[in-house]
């Protein structure tokens, strides 16, 4: 025990990091497939890849906070109002940035097509489910 943190409980973070690595492969595969469709315009494919990576990285990090903050299923534990508010604001901004002209030019982002955005949201859901399963497995055998 260090302060209020039980060091043995931090091991669930290591399992989650491994899960995150596996799911990052799916993010790369999805984006690489989309990038290959832009063979005539390499720069457009790279910008879409970077934009999608930015969006999905922010959303998965926000989502995993809700999962790792409790031993319960994330949907069965009520988070604080401030956490919900800040997470919603950051999520909306992450989803909106690719469509905000001044920021897209500054960061080199491009608007994402709806099928790509839907696939990214599906990846986030799979990520959360994998995190929940890993957490459940970790605490079951602890």
PyMOL commands that set and color helices and strands:
alter all, ss='L'
color gray80, all
select helices_A, chain A and resi 7-36+42-68+74-76+81-97+101-107+114-140
alter helices_A, ss='H'
color red, helices_A
deselect
rebuild
show_as cartoon
